[in-house]
Amino acid sequence: MGALDAKRRHPLARGLRLRLALFQPDIAQNVGAAIRLAACLGIPLEVIEPCAFPLDDRRLRRAALDYGTGTDVRRHDSFEAFRASIAPARLILMTTRGERSFLDHRFAADDVIMMGSESAGAPPSVHQAATARLRIPLAPGLRSLNVVTAAAMVLAEALRQTGQWPSQEDYPT
């Protein structure tokens, strides 16, 4: 099979791309870190509002530092608007109450991996809308990781499984 055939089979060539979603984030610096993560991994970032801080274009640029221009950041006024925009992709919710480990999950090329808010996670309606509710195994007695640290771990596995790690070929310098 030639290189061109392999490239056509690549998820990005078929228009499929993993996405990261933040549900009503509480901490502006975490949004900035998520923008940087999304830029470095070449994936879009979805932000479901309202946020616990003003998220205007100026603050968004400040939080993103110089990574904002290289990132596709999409803002949604509500969870319902977000859901409508991602259909038919699967919604994968990361939660401390997940039924199974993200390491045991089979990710699809167009999954949307959602992180709940730092203080409250995600409400029952979001849990119900999710295709899967996954957790990150932690040492006994510990509750959770920073939201962007957790997102990076899960995205790394999803990118590995779906063959979407950025390469020099996808993003020439």
C-alpha positions in Angstrom: 0.0 0.0 0.0 1.4 3.4 -1.0 1.9 6.4 1.1 -1.0 8.2 -0.5 -3.3 5.3 0.3 -2.1 5.4 3.9 -2.7 9.2 4.1 -6.3 8.8 2.8 -7.0 6.3 5.6 -5.7 8.7 8.2 -8.5 10.1 10.4 -7.5 13.7 9.7 -7.7 13.1 5.9 -11.3 11.9 6.4 -12.2 15.0 8.4 -12.3 13.2 11.7 -10.7 14.9 14.7 -10.8 14.4 18.4 -11.9 17.4 20.4 -11.6 18.6 24.0 -14.5 20.3 25.7 -14.6 22.2 29.0 -18.0 22.4 30.8 -18.5 25.7 32.5 -14.9 26.1 33.7 -14.2 27.9 37.0 -10.5 28.9 36.6 -9.3 31.2 33.7 -5.8 29.8 33.9 -7.1 26.3 33.3 -8.8 27.6 30.1 -5.4 29.1 29.1 -3.6 25.8 29.7 -6.3 23.9 27.8 -5.9 26.3 24.8 -2.1 25.6 24.9 -2.8 21.8 25.1 -5.2 21.9 22.2 -2.8 24.0 20.1 0.1 21.7 20.8 -1.9 18.6 20.0 -3.7 20.1 17.0 -7.2 19.6 18.2 -10.2 22.0 18.6 -11.3 23.2 22.0 -15.0 23.6 22.9 -15.9 25.9 25.9 -19.4 25.5 27.2 -20.5 28.7 29.0 -21.3 30.2 31.3 -17.9 30.3 32.9 -17.2 31.4 36.4 -15.2 34.4 35.0 -15.7 36.8 32.1 -14.6 35.1 28.9 -14.4 37.8 26.4 -12.0 37.9 23.5 -9.4 40.0 25.3 -9.3 37.7 28.3 -9.3 34.6 26.1 -6.2 36.0 24.2 -4.5 36.8 27.5 -5.1 33.4 28.9 -3.9 31.7 25.7 -0.7 33.7 25.6 0.7 33.2 22.1 -1.0 29.8 21.5 -4.5 31.2 20.9 -3.9 32.0 17.2 -3.0 28.4 16.6 -6.1 26.9 18.2 -9.6 26.5 17.1 -11.6 27.6 20.2 -15.3 27.4 19.9 -17.6 28.9 22.5 -21.1 27.7 23.2 -23.8 29.6 25.1 -25.2 26.4 26.6 -24.8 22.7 26.8 -27.7 22.2 24.4 -26.1 24.4 21.8 -22.8 22.5 22.3 -24.6 19.1 21.9 -26.2 20.2 18.7 -22.9 21.4 17.2 -21.0 18.2 17.8 -23.7 15.7 16.6 -23.3 12.9 15.7 -19.9 12.6 17.6 -19.8 10.7 20.8 -19.5 12.6 24.1 -17.0 11.1 26.4 -17.3 12.5 29.9 -14.3 12.3 32.3 -15.6 12.1 35.8 -14.5 10.9 39.2 -17.7 8.8 39.2 -16.8 7.1 35.9 -17.9 3.5 35.4 -14.5 2.4 34.0 -11.0 3.5 33.4 -10.2 5.5 30.3 -7.5 2.9 29.6 -10.2 0.3 29.0 -12.1 2.5 26.6 -11.9 2.3 22.8 -11.9 5.9 21.5 -13.3 6.9 18.1 -11.6 9.4 15.8 -14.3 12.0 16.3 -14.9 11.7 20.0 -15.4 14.8 22.1 -13.7 14.4 25.5 -15.4 16.6 28.1 -14.0 17.7 31.4 -16.4 19.0 34.0 -16.0 22.2 35.9 -13.3 22.3 38.5 -15.6 22.8 41.5 -18.7 20.9 40.6 -17.9 18.5 37.7 -20.9 18.0 35.4 -24.6 17.9 36.4 -26.7 14.8 36.0 -28.1 16.0 32.6 -24.6 16.0 31.2 -23.9 12.5 32.6 -27.1 11.3 31.0 -26.1 12.8 27.6 -22.7 11.2 27.6 -22.0 8.1 25.6 -19.4 7.0 28.1 -18.4 8.2 31.6 -14.8 7.4 32.3 -12.4 7.9 35.2 -8.6 8.1 35.7 -7.4 5.5 38.2 -5.7 7.2 41.1 -3.8 6.1 44.2 -6.1 5.1 47.1 -7.5 8.1 49.1 -6.9 10.7 46.3 -9.8 12.3 44.6 -8.8 14.0 41.4 -6.1 15.6 39.2 -6.0 19.2 37.8 -8.5 19.3 34.9 -5.9 20.0 32.2 -3.5 17.4 33.5 -6.4 14.9 33.4 -7.3 16.1 29.9 -3.7 15.6 28.7 -3.6 12.0 29.9 -6.8 11.1 28.3 -6.1 12.9 25.0 -2.7 11.2 24.8 -4.4 7.8 24.9 -7.2 8.8 22.5 -4.7 10.3 20.1 -2.6 7.1 20.3 -5.6 4.8 19.7 -6.9 6.9 16.7 -3.5 7.6 15.1 -4.0 11.4 15.4 -0.7 12.4 17.1 0.6 15.5 15.3 3.5 14.9 13.0 5.9 17.0 11.0 4.0 15.9 7.9 0.7 17.2 9.3 2.2 20.5 10.7 5.3 21.4 8.7 7.6 24.0 10.3 
